[in-house]
Amino acid sequence: MSVKKISFAGFLIALAISLSSLYVPTAFAKAFFVQHFINLVAAVTLNPFLAVMVAFATSLVRNILGTGTILAFPGSMIGAFLAAALYARYKSVFAAYLGEIIGTGLLGSQAAGILANLVLDKEGMGQILLVPFLLSTLVGATLAFVLIGTLKKRHILNIFSNQPKGDTNE
């Protein structure tokens, strides 16, 4: 693991935390679209382990500061892992984009529902959280997808990859 990637992971955590006031309140969760943006950027620029650590650290600090809920952990971490794993496997931003949507929007919402049932004693939360998690994920991941596409075309993201300059592999 390079110092450059670890430093960038810290930057992403700081960015996510500094933007943590940008969320959409829902019934029992705070839909934090910036997390999905950060997850996709981390998936494409870092590796699966660091992407999950960025999601975990962001969720932890947001909970400590009161700008997040316990439901942030499963959603963000599953999405970050799946997005980064798919990017590592296919080297495709679109695969990472789908990984974030499936990982956070679908799987993460259900995991958060299970957690809500266990910790908050709220039953049936998986179905309730599905729509806000999915919408939040779509917004954040789509913004990141557009930004990453632009940065790749301008070869700005090459500093984080081993790809030769000009190889966008999309």
N, C-alpha and C positions, 0 to 999 in steps of 0.2 A: 504494500500500500504506500503510495507516494505522499509526501508532505503536501504537495499541491492539491491532491484530492481530499485529504483530511481537512486542509484549510478551507477548501471550497465547501465541504460539508458543513463546517462551522459557520461559514457565511450564509448558507441556505437556512440553517437553523435560526440565525439572527434575523434574517430577512423575514422568515415566516412569523417569528415572534413579534417583530416590530409591526407587522401588518395584521396581527391577531385581532384587532378591533374591527376588521372587515369580515363580518359573518352575517348569516341570515338566521335569526332565531326560529326554531321549529318547536314542536311540542315538548320534546325532552332533550334535544340536542342543539348544538350551535353549528349550522352548516358553514364550514370554513373552506370556501372554494380556493383560497390561497394555498392550503395544504395540498390540494390535488395538483395545482400548478407546480409547487415545489417538488412533489413526488415525481412528476414526469421529468422535470429538469434533473433531479438527482438520479433517476433511472437511466437517463441518457448520458450523463456526465461522470457518474461514479460507478459503483458496482452494487450488486444486490445487498451485501452486508451494510455498506455505508448508507444506501438509500433507506434501509429499514432503520438504521440508527438515527438518521435525520428525522424520520417520521416519529420515532420513539421520543427523542429529545425534545422535539417541538411539542408533542402532545404532553409530555411531562411538565415542561416549563409553562405551557398554557394553562394546565390544571393548577399548578402552584400559584400562578398569577390570577386565577379566576376567570380567564378568558376562554377556557375550554371545559369539556366535561370528560368523564371517564370513558365515554363512548368514542372519544377520538382515538384511543389506542388501537382497538382492533381494526377499525376502518382504514386508518392511515397506514398502519404497518402492513396489512395484507395487500393493500393497493400498491404500496411502494415495492414490496417484494415481487409481486407478480409483474409489475411494469418493468422492473430492473431485470428480472429473470428472463422475460421475453425479449427484452432489448439485448441482453447478453447472448441469447441463443440465436436471434434472427438479425441483429444489427439493424432493426427497422424501428423508426420512431412511431410508425403506425401500430406496430405490434405492442410497443410500450404503452401507447395511448389506449389500446384495447385492454391491455393488462390492468391499467389504472381504473378504467371504467368497470371492468368485471370484478377486479380485486376489491375496490372500495365500494363502488355503487351497488354491486350485487352481493358478493361474499361478505364484505365488511359490514354492510348494513345488517345482514343476518347474524353475524358474530356479535355485533353491538346489541342486537335484539336479545340474544342469549345472555350477554353480560348484564343488560338492563333487567332482565328477568331475575338473574341471580343476585345482583348487587342492589338494585333499586326496587326490587319486588314489583316490577311492571311486566305483566304478561302481554304477549302479542305485539311486542315492540318491533319485531323483525319486519312485519308488514307495514307498520306505521313509519318506520325509518327508511324503508326502501325508496320511496319517492324523493324525500329531501336529500338523502345520500346520493342518489343517482343524479338528480338535478345539479347539486353542488359539484359533483365529480365531473359532469359534462361541461360545466362552465369553466372550472379551473383547468381541466385537462385540455380542453379545446384552446384556451388562451395560450397554454404552454406549447401545444402542438404547433400553433401558428408561429409563435416566437422561435421555437427550436428550428422550424423549417427555414425561417428567415436567417437565423444565425448560421445554419449549415450551408445555405447558399452562399453566404459571405465568408465561409471558412473560418468563422470565429470559434466554433466549438472544437476545432481540430487540436487545440491545446490540451484537451482532455482525452483524446483518443489516440490510438496507435494507427489510425487510418491515414493513408497518404493524403496529402492536400488535394482536394478536388474530388475525392471519393465519397459521395454522399450515400451510396448504397441504399437508395430508397426504391 
